[in-house]
Amino acid sequence: EFLEHAQQEQEHASRIAERIVQLNGEPDLDPATLVTRSHAEYDTSADIKDMIRANLIAERIAVESYRQMIAIIGDTDPTTRQMLTEIMAVEEEHADEMSDLLGL
């Protein structure tokens, strides 16, 4: 389950980076700056339940971030909007799965 989520997150990053390039931008994938731009805090929990809880929080933050980006884009860029909507749906599934694991 966790490996699948990690692979999907990497897929999301690749899709977004590809779209940035299509829009003549340059994606910043430097790990040092990714951490500073993250909307969720890095969690160092050692307990599995705490890790799942932190992951649930991060997924919910991601969903809200995508929701805000989609609202900002509106109808100005249907391709990017569709991509973000698809990614947000996967993030919502991840949050549901984490919630189920915690028995919430």
Backbone bond lengths (Angstrom), bond angles and torsions (degrees), N, CA, C in turn:
res aa  C-N    CA-C-N  psi(-1)  N-CA   C-N-CA  omega(-1)  CA-C   N-CA-C  phi
1 E - - - 1.454 - - 1.534 110.66 -
2 F 1.329 116.38 -49.22 1.465 119.75 -176.59 1.526 111.29 -69.26
3 L 1.336 116.78 -38.01 1.461 120.42 177.49 1.527 110.05 -63.34
4 E 1.315 116.14 -42.09 1.466 120.79 178.20 1.528 110.64 -61.39
5 H 1.322 117.06 -42.85 1.469 120.68 177.75 1.525 110.43 -61.76
6 A 1.330 116.38 -44.72 1.468 120.29 -179.09 1.528 110.54 -61.37
7 Q 1.328 116.57 -41.39 1.463 120.37 178.91 1.527 110.80 -65.33
8 Q 1.312 116.69 -39.05 1.463 120.10 178.40 1.524 111.02 -66.84
9 E 1.331 116.87 -38.09 1.470 119.80 178.17 1.528 110.12 -64.34
10 Q 1.331 116.94 -39.37 1.466 120.86 177.31 1.528 110.12 -64.58
11 E 1.320 116.23 -39.79 1.462 121.33 176.01 1.529 111.10 -59.93
12 H 1.324 115.94 -43.12 1.467 120.52 178.74 1.527 110.21 -60.36
13 A 1.323 116.16 -47.07 1.468 120.57 -179.63 1.526 110.45 -60.34
14 S 1.323 116.69 -41.24 1.468 120.72 179.70 1.525 111.27 -65.09
15 R 1.324 116.62 -42.82 1.471 120.46 179.19 1.526 111.12 -63.00
16 I 1.321 115.82 -43.41 1.466 120.02 -179.34 1.524 110.07 -66.44
17 A 1.336 116.95 -43.37 1.469 120.54 178.71 1.528 110.43 -61.36
18 E 1.321 116.58 -42.49 1.462 121.06 178.53 1.528 110.82 -61.61
19 R 1.317 117.04 -40.79 1.467 120.78 179.52 1.527 110.92 -67.28
20 I 1.319 116.59 -38.93 1.470 120.20 177.22 1.524 109.82 -59.69
21 V 1.335 116.91 -43.26 1.467 121.36 178.44 1.529 110.10 -64.07
22 Q 1.333 117.59 -42.33 1.468 121.16 178.02 1.525 111.62 -58.86
23 L 1.329 115.73 -30.04 1.468 120.84 179.96 1.526 111.85 -92.03
24 N 1.350 115.64 16.48 1.468 123.67 178.76 1.518 113.61 67.15
25 G 1.314 116.44 25.79 1.460 120.89 175.59 1.516 110.58 -99.99
26 E 1.302 115.07 178.52 1.462 121.20 178.42 1.528 108.23 -127.13
27 P 1.330 117.52 109.47 1.468 119.64 -178.65 1.526 111.41 -65.78
28 D 1.313 116.35 139.80 1.465 122.59 177.41 1.525 107.58 -102.23
29 L 1.324 116.37 101.60 1.458 121.50 -177.90 1.522 112.44 -106.70
30 D 1.318 116.76 16.51 1.465 121.38 178.34 1.528 109.30 -65.79
31 P 1.352 117.58 120.46 1.470 120.21 -178.08 1.532 113.83 -53.68
32 A 1.312 117.50 -35.96 1.469 120.20 -178.72 1.527 111.26 -63.55
33 T 1.316 117.26 -41.72 1.466 119.17 -179.00 1.526 111.76 -82.16
34 L 1.330 117.02 -25.60 1.469 119.15 176.40 1.524 110.62 -60.89
35 V 1.318 116.52 -41.38 1.466 120.97 -179.35 1.525 110.44 -63.09
36 T 1.318 117.53 -41.35 1.468 120.20 -177.90 1.528 111.97 -71.38
37 R 1.338 117.27 -24.49 1.463 120.80 -179.21 1.521 113.30 -94.95
38 S 1.300 117.02 -4.12 1.462 120.90 -177.66 1.523 110.64 -65.84
39 H 1.331 115.98 143.56 1.464 120.47 176.92 1.522 111.92 -85.00
40 A 1.336 116.57 -17.06 1.470 121.47 178.88 1.524 108.90 -111.28
41 E 1.313 115.61 145.53 1.459 119.73 179.46 1.518 110.29 -77.13
42 Y 1.340 115.79 148.03 1.461 121.49 176.58 1.518 108.33 -71.04
43 D 1.321 116.57 131.53 1.461 121.28 -176.34 1.523 109.94 -112.74
44 T 1.324 116.56 134.60 1.466 121.33 -178.47 1.521 112.26 -112.48
45 S 1.305 117.77 24.20 1.464 121.68 -178.95 1.526 110.88 -57.53
46 A 1.329 115.44 143.22 1.460 121.28 177.52 1.524 111.05 -101.40
47 D 1.317 117.17 -22.25 1.458 122.55 -179.48 1.533 109.65 -81.48
48 I 1.329 117.05 131.87 1.465 121.06 -175.19 1.528 112.82 -59.50
49 K 1.322 116.89 -39.74 1.473 119.19 179.25 1.528 110.77 -65.21
50 D 1.330 116.24 -39.93 1.462 119.83 177.54 1.528 110.93 -65.15
51 M 1.336 116.55 -37.48 1.468 120.68 177.74 1.525 110.61 -63.67
52 I 1.320 115.61 -44.39 1.468 119.99 179.81 1.525 110.06 -64.55
53 R 1.328 116.82 -41.40 1.468 121.31 178.71 1.538 110.05 -62.31
54 A 1.337 116.70 -43.88 1.466 120.77 178.80 1.531 110.32 -63.89
55 N 1.332 115.77 -38.91 1.456 120.15 178.44 1.524 110.84 -65.35
56 L 1.324 116.76 -40.57 1.465 121.37 177.55 1.528 110.38 -59.99
57 I 1.318 116.34 -45.13 1.469 120.65 178.51 1.525 109.98 -60.94
58 A 1.339 116.57 -45.48 1.467 120.90 -179.75 1.529 111.29 -62.44
59 E 1.326 116.83 -40.42 1.471 120.13 178.70 1.527 110.60 -64.46
60 R 1.316 117.00 -41.54 1.472 120.11 179.09 1.526 111.25 -65.39
61 I 1.318 116.16 -38.23 1.467 120.21 176.58 1.525 109.71 -64.63
62 A 1.335 116.70 -41.91 1.466 120.67 178.88 1.526 110.86 -61.42
63 V 1.320 116.65 -44.73 1.471 120.63 179.09 1.524 110.10 -58.25
64 E 1.320 116.90 -46.10 1.465 120.36 -179.91 1.529 111.14 -65.08
65 S 1.322 117.47 -38.78 1.469 121.11 177.80 1.523 110.86 -62.69
66 Y 1.334 116.49 -45.25 1.468 119.86 177.43 1.524 110.76 -63.15
67 R 1.310 116.90 -40.38 1.470 121.06 179.00 1.541 109.87 -59.11
68 Q 1.327 116.26 -43.11 1.467 120.53 179.39 1.529 111.14 -66.23
69 M 1.338 116.90 -42.61 1.468 119.98 179.05 1.524 110.87 -62.19
70 I 1.328 116.24 -42.21 1.468 121.22 179.62 1.532 110.06 -62.25
71 A 1.323 116.73 -41.38 1.469 120.73 178.79 1.526 111.01 -64.56
72 I 1.320 116.80 -40.76 1.470 120.85 -179.95 1.525 110.52 -66.23
73 I 1.327 116.89 -42.34 1.466 121.32 -179.02 1.522 110.86 -66.85
74 G 1.329 115.83 -38.69 1.466 119.50 -179.92 1.512 111.36 54.51
75 D 1.320 116.42 -130.39 1.467 121.52 -179.52 1.524 112.52 -99.38
76 T 1.330 117.37 8.76 1.465 119.92 -175.43 1.526 113.52 -73.83
77 D 1.335 117.82 -25.94 1.469 121.47 -178.45 1.530 108.83 -144.68
78 P 1.326 116.92 84.30 1.464 120.67 -175.83 1.535 113.77 -60.01
79 T 1.318 117.62 -33.27 1.469 120.62 -179.03 1.518 110.71 -65.85
80 T 1.326 116.72 -48.49 1.462 120.70 179.31 1.521 110.05 -66.50
81 R 1.306 116.43 -41.14 1.472 120.49 179.05 1.530 110.65 -58.31
82 Q 1.326 117.76 -45.45 1.462 121.95 179.98 1.530 110.68 -63.12
83 M 1.318 116.46 -44.03 1.460 120.68 179.30 1.528 110.39 -60.07
84 L 1.322 117.24 -47.37 1.464 120.98 -179.19 1.527 111.49 -65.94
85 T 1.321 117.35 -35.55 1.466 121.12 177.27 1.525 110.28 -63.75
86 E 1.327 116.68 -42.35 1.464 120.94 178.21 1.525 111.20 -64.44
87 I 1.319 116.50 -44.21 1.466 120.60 179.44 1.526 110.01 -64.13
88 M 1.330 116.85 -42.86 1.462 120.44 179.83 1.529 111.15 -60.08
89 A 1.320 117.51 -37.91 1.469 121.11 178.94 1.526 110.81 -62.31
90 V 1.315 117.09 -39.49 1.471 120.70 177.85 1.524 109.85 -67.26
91 E 1.334 116.81 -40.91 1.466 120.31 178.56 1.531 110.69 -63.02
92 E 1.323 116.85 -37.51 1.469 120.23 176.71 1.527 110.72 -63.66
93 E 1.338 116.53 -39.17 1.472 120.42 175.86 1.524 110.68 -62.70
94 H 1.332 115.97 -43.00 1.466 120.15 178.45 1.529 110.34 -59.29
95 A 1.329 116.66 -45.07 1.470 120.44 179.99 1.524 110.47 -61.99
96 D 1.321 116.89 -42.46 1.471 120.35 178.08 1.526 111.06 -61.44
97 E 1.325 116.67 -41.67 1.464 120.64 -179.88 1.531 111.20 -65.63
98 M 1.332 116.59 -40.94 1.469 119.85 178.35 1.527 109.93 -65.30
99 S 1.318 115.79 -40.98 1.461 120.88 178.28 1.529 110.43 -61.68
100 D 1.328 116.81 -42.78 1.469 121.15 177.66 1.523 111.19 -61.74
101 L 1.333 116.43 -42.16 1.470 119.95 179.36 1.529 111.65 -61.43
102 L 1.324 115.56 -33.47 1.469 120.20 179.73 1.524 111.83 -84.60
103 G 1.319 116.57 -6.67 1.457 120.23 -179.74 1.509 113.46 73.79
104 L 1.327 116.80 28.33 1.476 121.35 -178.83 1.509 111.46 -90.52
